[in-house]
Amino acid sequence: MEAGIVGLPNVGKSTLFNALTAAKALAANYPFATIEPNVGVVPIPDPRLATINRYIKTEKIIPAALRLVDIAGIVKGASEGEGLGNKFLSHIREVDAIIQVVRCFTKAPGGEDIVHVSGSIDPLRDIEVVNTELVLADLQTVDSALSKAERAAKSREPEAIARFEALKKVLPVLQAGKPARTLKIDDPEQAKQLKSIGLLTAKRVMYLMNVDEDDLQGQSPMCQKVRAHAAAEGSEAIAVCAKLESELAELPEAERKEMLESMGLKEPALAAVAHAAYHLLGLQSYYTAGPKEIRAWTIPIGATAPQAAGVIHTDFEKGFIRAEVYSVADLEQHHSEKAIREAGKMRIEGKSYIMQDGDVCHFLFNN
């Protein structure tokens, strides 16, 4: 799962990125990597992994991972070359979702004023600026692709025709200033072709409201406006204090928990972002467990057992025979896979089985 972090200058975007990627201290044996200065891969906090490990001893634990890409600050006119111009586009073309950091704080950590790029604090205006630049960038993409698609469609190849039809449908949506994700396409091949174009506004959006320390729950009028906007477009909105997260990331786990409790927070921002991203993208986790590793795998809600096996290796999906499945709750109740089998709770599932969140699986397949 990969998300691109965008936002206007001086909204706390890079501070938040640094805090999230510093959260590698969540567990000593969780993998972490900074791939390049603006890319980090962080483990997604998942207490079920520890629950499984309580009953199944293993050499290592591998959680699901969230890859974060910190995009250069977007300014008005970016789609026409202002600021870093279209350089930011290539960085977020391939991500699954866009995390837009929105300024909902009034003062800097030291109490001093941070001048907003537009001269005043207005999160809805900021959202519109960023979204407009993404729409304009997509409009350029579609405009340049249409004539080529029209020529290709004359070949009467079904894929070429579907691509041309999809482009014709999305063009007026973008011209109206609306994101591509608001377009509903019923034809599966047209939807597939549109997805392959990689339009920025086709991606789901999460708004991270960067709030003051005295508004950690995001109850201010500014935050309420952002929440209403997100709800209206089917997006997610969560409140995060980048300053607090930076401080938390530097603390040992015990002190981090104590500080969170004192602030009335249940979890650090990384966990909140991960949970919101899962919900936004319609994802869930399943697990494999054994003496070598316990691992969380990310799959879409509604995925079949063979599709889930394919996330591990494509050969597993091609040669799928069946899956042995139980739940984390079964393991908590019976304490071992042997006991689960004896209790008749180890299920044998075939190719049509729809995976459930929290399933623990062993896959059988032909080479």
C-alpha positions in Angstrom: 0.0 0.0 0.0 1.5 3.3 -1.1 0.3 6.9 -0.3 1.6 10.2 -1.6 1.6 13.1 0.9 0.7 16.4 -0.7 -0.1 19.9 0.4 0.7 23.6 0.1 3.9 24.9 1.6 4.1 25.5 5.3 1.2 23.2 6.3 3.5 20.8 8.2 3.7 18.2 5.5 7.3 17.3 5.8 7.2 17.5 9.6 4.4 14.9 9.6 6.2 12.7 7.1 9.3 12.7 9.2 7.3 11.9 12.4 5.5 9.0 10.7 8.7 7.5 9.2 10.5 7.9 12.6 7.8 5.6 14.1 10.0 2.6 13.2 10.6 2.3 17.0 7.1 0.8 17.2 8.7 -2.6 17.4 12.4 -3.5 17.3 11.9 -6.5 14.9 9.6 -4.8 12.5 11.3 -4.0 9.2 11.8 -0.3 8.2 13.5 1.4 5.4 14.1 4.9 4.1 14.5 4.3 0.4 15.4 7.8 -0.5 15.1 11.2 1.3 11.4 11.6 0.5 10.3 8.0 0.6 9.8 5.8 3.7 8.4 2.3 4.3 6.8 2.0 7.7 5.2 -0.9 9.5 1.4 -0.7 10.0 0.7 -1.2 13.8 -1.3 -4.4 14.2 -1.9 -5.8 17.7 -3.2 -9.1 16.2 0.4 -10.0 15.2 1.4 -10.0 18.9 -1.7 -12.1 19.7 -0.7 -14.7 17.2 2.9 -14.7 18.5 1.6 -15.4 22.0 0.6 -18.9 20.9 2.9 -19.5 17.8 6.6 -18.9 18.4 8.5 -17.6 15.4 11.8 -16.2 14.3 10.4 -12.9 13.0 7.2 -10.8 12.7 6.5 -9.0 9.5 3.6 -6.5 9.6 1.9 -5.0 6.5 3.7 -2.0 5.3 2.7 1.5 4.3 5.0 3.2 1.8 4.9 7.0 2.1 6.1 9.4 -0.6 6.7 13.0 0.5 5.8 15.2 -2.5 7.2 18.7 -3.0 4.8 21.4 -1.8 2.2 22.1 -4.5 1.5 25.8 -5.3 -1.2 27.5 -7.3 -0.2 27.1 -11.0 1.8 23.9 -10.5 0.1 22.2 -13.4 1.4 25.0 -15.6 4.9 24.9 -14.3 4.8 27.1 -11.2 7.0 26.0 -8.3 8.4 22.6 -9.1 5.7 22.3 -11.7 5.0 18.8 -13.0 7.9 17.3 -11.2 5.5 16.3 -8.4 3.2 14.4 -10.8 5.6 11.6 -11.5 6.0 10.9 -7.8 2.3 10.4 -7.2 1.2 8.8 -10.5 1.7 5.3 -9.1 0.4 5.7 -5.5 -2.8 4.0 -4.3 -4.1 7.0 -2.4 -3.3 10.7 -1.8 -2.9 12.1 1.7 -3.5 15.8 1.6 -2.1 17.6 4.7 -4.3 20.6 5.5 -3.4 23.4 7.9 -5.8 23.7 10.7 -3.3 25.1 13.3 -2.9 28.8 14.0 0.5 29.0 15.7 3.9 27.4 15.2 5.3 25.0 17.9 7.2 27.9 19.6 4.1 30.2 19.5 5.4 32.3 16.6 3.3 32.9 13.5 3.9 30.9 10.4 2.9 32.9 7.4 0.5 31.0 5.1 1.3 31.0 1.5 -2.1 32.6 0.8 -1.9 35.1 3.6 -4.6 33.6 5.8 -5.7 30.2 7.2 -8.6 28.7 5.2 -8.4 24.8 4.9 -11.2 24.6 2.3 -9.5 27.1 0.1 -6.3 25.1 0.4 -8.0 21.9 -0.5 -9.6 23.6 -3.6 -6.2 24.9 -4.7 -4.5 21.5 -4.5 -7.5 19.6 -6.0 -7.7 22.2 -8.9 -4.0 21.7 -9.7 -4.6 17.9 -9.8 -7.6 18.3 -12.0 -5.8 20.6 -14.4 -2.9 18.1 -14.6 -5.3 15.3 -15.4 -7.0 17.5 -18.0 -3.7 17.9 -19.8 -3.1 14.1 -19.6 -6.6 13.3 -21.1 -6.3 16.0 -23.8 -3.0 14.7 -25.0 -4.2 11.1 -24.9 -7.5 11.6 -26.7 -6.3 12.1 -30.3 -3.9 9.1 -30.0 -6.8 7.0 -28.5 -9.1 8.0 -31.3 -6.7 6.9 -34.0 -6.1 3.6 -32.2 -9.8 3.0 -31.9 -10.1 2.9 -35.7 -8.4 -0.5 -35.5 -11.6 -1.8 -33.9 -9.6 -3.5 -31.2 -11.9 -3.8 -28.2 -9.2 -2.5 -25.7 -8.5 0.6 -28.0 -12.2 1.3 -28.3 -12.8 1.0 -24.6 -9.9 3.4 -23.9 -11.2 6.0 -26.3 -14.7 5.8 -24.8 -13.4 6.1 -21.2 -11.4 9.2 -22.1 -14.4 10.7 -23.8 -16.4 10.2 -20.6 -13.9 11.5 -18.2 -13.1 14.7 -20.2 -16.3 16.7 -19.4 -16.0 15.7 -15.8 -12.5 17.2 -15.6 -13.6 20.2 -17.6 -16.2 20.9 -15.0 -13.5 20.9 -12.4 -14.5 17.6 -10.8 -12.1 14.8 -9.9 -12.1 11.7 -12.1 -13.1 9.5 -9.2 -16.6 11.0 -9.3 -17.2 9.4 -12.7 -19.0 6.0 -12.5 -18.2 3.7 -15.4 -20.2 0.5 -15.6 -18.3 -1.1 -18.5 -15.5 -3.2 -16.9 -13.1 -2.8 -19.8 -13.6 1.0 -19.9 -13.0 1.2 -16.2 -9.8 -0.9 -16.6 -8.5 1.3 -19.3 -9.2 4.5 -17.4 -7.4 3.1 -14.4 -4.4 2.3 -16.5 -4.0 6.0 -17.5 -3.1 6.8 -13.9 -5.2 9.9 -13.4 -4.3 11.7 -10.2 -7.9 12.6 -9.3 -9.0 9.0 -9.8 -7.2 8.2 -6.6 -8.9 8.2 -3.2 -8.0 11.0 -0.8 -7.4 11.3 2.9 -7.3 14.7 4.5 -4.8 15.0 7.4 -5.8 18.0 9.4 -2.7 19.4 11.1 -4.1 20.8 14.3 -2.9 22.7 17.4 -2.0 20.9 20.6 -5.1 22.2 22.3 -7.3 20.7 19.6 -6.0 17.1 19.3 -9.5 15.7 18.5 -10.0 18.3 15.7 -13.1 19.9 17.1 -12.4 23.5 15.8 -14.8 25.0 13.2 -12.0 24.7 10.6 -11.8 20.9 11.2 -15.6 20.5 11.1 -15.6 22.1 7.7 -12.9 19.7 6.4 -14.8 16.7 7.8 -18.0 17.8 6.1 -16.1 18.3 2.8 -14.5 14.8 3.1 -17.8 13.2 4.0 -19.5 14.8 1.0 -16.9 13.4 -1.5 -16.5 10.0 0.3 -13.0 10.7 1.6 -11.5 10.3 5.0 -10.5 13.1 7.4 -8.4 12.7 10.6 -6.9 15.1 13.0 -3.1 14.9 13.6 -0.8 17.3 15.5 2.5 17.1 13.6 4.4 18.7 16.5 3.1 16.2 19.0 3.8 13.3 16.7 7.4 14.5 16.2 7.9 14.4 20.0 6.2 11.0 20.3 8.4 9.5 17.7 11.5 10.2 19.8 10.2 8.5 22.9 10.7 4.9 24.1 7.5 2.8 23.7 6.5 3.0 27.4 6.9 6.7 27.6 5.1 7.1 24.3 2.0 5.2 25.6 2.1 7.3 28.8 2.2 10.5 26.8 -0.6 9.4 24.5 -2.8 8.5 27.5 -2.1 11.9 29.2 -3.2 13.6 25.9 -6.4 11.5 25.7 -5.3 9.7 22.6 -5.7 6.0 21.9 -3.0 5.6 19.2 -0.2 7.5 17.5 -0.8 9.1 14.1 0.8 6.2 12.1 -1.9 3.8 13.4 -4.7 6.3 12.7 -3.4 6.9 9.2 -3.1 3.2 8.5 -6.6 2.4 9.7 -8.1 5.3 7.7 -6.1 4.2 4.6 -7.4 0.6 4.9 -11.0 1.9 5.2 -10.5 4.4 2.4 -9.1 1.8 0.0 -11.4 -1.1 1.0 -8.5 -3.2 2.4 -8.2 -5.9 5.1 -5.4 -8.1 6.5 -5.0 -11.9 6.7 -2.0 -13.7 8.3 0.3 -16.6 7.7 2.0 -18.0 10.8 4.8 -20.5 11.4 8.2 -21.0 13.1 10.0 -18.9 10.5 7.7 -15.9 10.4 4.3 -14.5 11.3 3.2 -12.1 8.6 0.4 -9.8 7.7 -0.8 -9.6 4.1 -2.9 -6.8 2.6 -5.8 -7.7 0.3 -9.0 -6.0 -0.9 -12.2 -6.7 0.9 -14.0 -9.4 -1.1 -10.8 -11.1 -2.3 -11.1 -14.9 -2.8 -8.7 -17.4 -1.3 -6.8 -17.9 -4.5 -6.4 -14.1 -4.9 -5.1 -13.9 -1.4 -2.6 -16.6 -2.0 -1.5 -14.7 -5.1 -0.4 -11.8 -3.0 2.3 -14.1 -1.6 3.3 -15.5 -5.0 1.5 -15.7 -8.3 2.3 -19.4 -8.5 0.1 -19.9 -5.3 -2.9 -18.4 -7.1 -2.3 -20.4 -10.4 -1.9 -23.7 -8.6 -4.3 -23.1 -5.7 -5.9 -26.3 -4.4 -7.4 -25.3 -1.0 -6.8 -23.3 2.1 -6.8 -24.2 5.8 -8.3 -21.3 7.6 -9.0 -20.2 11.2 -9.4 -16.9 12.9 -7.2 -15.0 15.4 -10.1 -15.4 17.8 -10.0 -19.2 17.4 -6.3 -19.1 18.3 -7.0 -17.0 21.4 -9.7 -19.5 22.5 -7.8 -22.8 21.8 -4.1 -21.6 22.1 -2.6 -23.8 19.3 -3.4 -24.9 15.8 -3.4 -28.5 17.0 -6.2 -27.7 19.5 -8.1 -25.7 16.8 -8.0 -28.8 14.6 -9.2 -31.0 17.4 -12.1 -28.6 18.2 -13.2 -28.8 14.5 -12.5 -25.1 14.0 -9.8 -25.5 11.3 -11.8 -24.9 8.1 -11.0 -26.3 4.6 -11.9 -23.7 2.0 -11.9 -23.9 -1.7 -11.5 -21.4 -4.6 -14.8 -19.6 -4.0 -14.1 -18.7 -0.4 -14.2 -15.0 0.3 -11.5 -14.0 2.7 -12.4 -12.4 6.1 -10.4 -9.8 8.0 -8.2 -11.6 10.5 -8.1 -15.0 8.8 -5.0 -17.1 9.5 -4.2 -19.3 6.5 -2.2 -22.2 5.2 -2.4 -22.6 1.4 -2.0 -25.8 -0.5 -1.1 -25.5 -4.2 0.4 -27.4 -7.2 3.8 -26.3 -8.5 
